[in-house]
Amino acid sequence: MELENKIDKAHRFIDSLNAAQLKDLQRICRDIMVSQDDLNVQAAEYFKRCMRACEGICCKNINVNDVVTQLDLIYVLAMGNHSATRVQACAALESLYTADCPFLANRVGPCIFPPNIKPERCIITFCGETRPIRKAIKVVRSGFSKLSRYSKIKRPFLWVRF
């Protein structure tokens, strides 16, 4: 399925990097992780409201390919804080149609990803007013933008097929 293909491409991208490039990638990813930590602190009340009012509905009945991008998977796998095998096994649960996120532990939750190593959309999406935390959200987005630019610079080594 598409998610498994994204994971495979993310692995190939990471594997194609030499030691210096991998160090650069991990530095960019650590910066994203730090910004996610900061957002988690600033948005603690928002997360509580999400769990209290919505009960994690944003992880339910989704098209995972619209939520989890290849960049997200590069980030998650480059940080290496959880088993690539587990990520792959979850991806195998992907549905052709909208369904609950396959990265929910035991198909109900919580998310298998640590709070500071989540896909971009999962960490920056809130229902309701977010004005007080907009700056922290912008920093997370900026980190993923930097990761995107980095992956595009390195992309010819991975994506070109002869």
Secondary structure, 3 states (H helix, E strand, C coil): CHHHHHHHHHHHHHHCCCHHHHHHHHHHHHHHHHHHHHHHHHCHHHHHHHHHHHCCHHHCCECHHHHCCHHHHHHHHHHCCCCHHHHHHHHCCCCCCCECCCCEHHHCCCECCCCCCCCHHHHHCCCCCCHHHHHHHHHHHHHHHHHHHHHHHHHHHHHCCC
